[in-house]
Amino acid sequence: MNADAPRPTVRVRRATVHDARALADIAARTFAAAFGDSNSPEDLALHLTKSYSEAQQGAEIADPDVDVLLAEVDDSLAGYAQIRVGEAPACVAHLAPFELWRFYVDTSWHGRGVAQALMEAVADAARARGASALWLSVWEHNPRAQAFYAKCGFVQAGTKPFVVGTDVQNDWVMLRRFAGEE
């Protein structure tokens, strides 16, 4: 990243079913960029096929329990996030929070304000749906993401398994309570 580069104008919007192909592309690309070197090619391919097909992304966009947010810069997709209603791990379940299920920014946009703008939109969307907190899981060997989430107010609350292909890995569960809603 060029530290002198101006911050881009980031537009965050809700995805529509017409975004499924673009979402599938960025989702697979960003997951592979983040974790490809740390997983076997077979496990990575299995995970990408299962989780990030165009059909799967279309179904997730259409799911009323999932909010899909797209971060765009100059009409180019720079990142995305998905929050969802669902079962939370025991370490945070008592709060009835929403899950920040996926949060990825294309590597070409790292350090340029896209992630911060997207995280603000995530918090707004969760609050609009009545959430008093957000939880997420982040791989225990991903210090960059852990640091970003901590900077955004998340704290480690526990651990949970995460499966990539056939490989069971350990994720940290991180929690962010919204101010005044504890």
N, C-alpha and C positions, 0 to 999 in steps of 0.2 A: 504494500500500500504506500502511496505517496502521501506523506504527512501534510504536504502543502496543497493537496488536491481539495477543491471545494466540496463541502458536504452536498450530496445530491438531494433533490426533492423527492421524497418517498411518498407514494400514494398507496394506502392499504385499503383493500376492498374485499367484500365477500366473493367467494368463487361461485360460479354458476356451472351447470353441467357442461356448458360449452368450453370450460377451462380444463376438463378432465385430461386431455392429451398433454397439454402444457404442464399441468400439475404432475402427472405421472413422470414426465421427462425430468423435471427439476427434482422431484422426490427421489427418484432412482439415482440421479447424478450426484446429489448432495450426500445421500446416505453412503454411496460407494466412495466418494471423496473422503468422507469422515472416517469410515470404518473398513474400507477395502483392504488396506495393508495389514489389518489386524485379524482378518478372518480368512478362512480357506476360500478359494474361488468357488467351490461347490456350495458351501454354506451361504456365501454372499449371493450367488445366483438364485438359490432357492428362496432366500428372504426377499430379494428384489422382485422375483416373479410373483410371490404370494402377496406381498404388501403394496406394490407400486404399479400394477398394471393399469392401463387406462380404464378398464371396466371397474376395477376396485376403487380407483379414485372417483369415478363417476358415482358409484354407490355411496361412497363416503360423503361426497358433496350433497347428495340427495337425502342423506340420513338426517332426520330432524334432531337427533341427539348429538350431532357433530357440527361445529362451526369451522369452516375452512376460510382462512384469510390469506390473501395474496399480497405481497409487497412488490410494487412496481416502481421502476425508475425509468422515465422516458418511454413508457409503454413496453418496457422489457421486464420480464419476471425475474426479480432479484432474490426472492425468498418466499416462504410460506409458513403458516402455523395452523395447527388443528387443535381445537379444544373439544372436549366431549364430556357428556354426562355418563356416569357409569360407576361401577364398583371401585372403591379406593382401597389401597392396602390398609391393614389394621392400624398402622402407625398414624394415619391421618383420617381414617373413616369417620371418626366421631365429629369431624368438622363439616361433613357433607360437602366437600369441595369439588370443583370441576378439575378435570385432568387437562394439563397442557400436554397433549398426546404427542405432537410432533412440532418441532421448531427448527427450521433450517434456513440458512442464508447461503446463497451461492458464494464460493470462495472469492470470486472477483469483487464481491461487495463487502467482505469482512473488514471491520475497522472503519467503515465509512458512514455509520449512523443508521444503516438499514435495520440491523437487529434491534436497536433501541426503539425505533419507530414501530416496528412490528410488535415488540413486547408491550408497548403502550396500548396498541390496538387490541392485543390479546386481553390485557387487563380490563379494558373498557368493555369488550364483548362479554367477558365472564361476569363482570358486575351487572351488565344489562340483563343477563340471564338469571341473576339472583345469587351468584356465587359470593361467598364470604372469604374464600381462599382458593388458591390454585395449587395443585401438586403436579409433579413431573418425575420421570425417572431418567437418570443420566448415567451412562456407563462409568463404572468406578475408575477406569483408566482414561478418562477424558477430562484432564484438568482445565483445558481452555473453556469448555462448556460449563464446567462446575464454577469457574471463576466468574463467567458472565452471569450465570444464574444468581450467584451470591451477590453480585453487584446490583442485580435487579430485585433484591430483597428476599430471595429464597434461602432457606436453611435446611441442612440435612436433618431428616426426620426418621430415617430407617433405610432398609435395603429391600430389594425384591429381585427375583430372577427375570432375565430377558433372554429370549431365544432368537438366535440368528441362524437360520437354517436348522441344523440339528445341534448346534453348540449352545449350551445353557451358560449364560454369563451373569455377572452380578451388577446390578444397577443401584445407585443411590436413589432414594426417594427424597426429593426436596420439596419444601412447602413454603408458600408465601401467603400470609394472611393479609387481607386488605385492612387498612387503617380504619378504626372505629367500628369494625364488624367482628370483633372477637367474641 
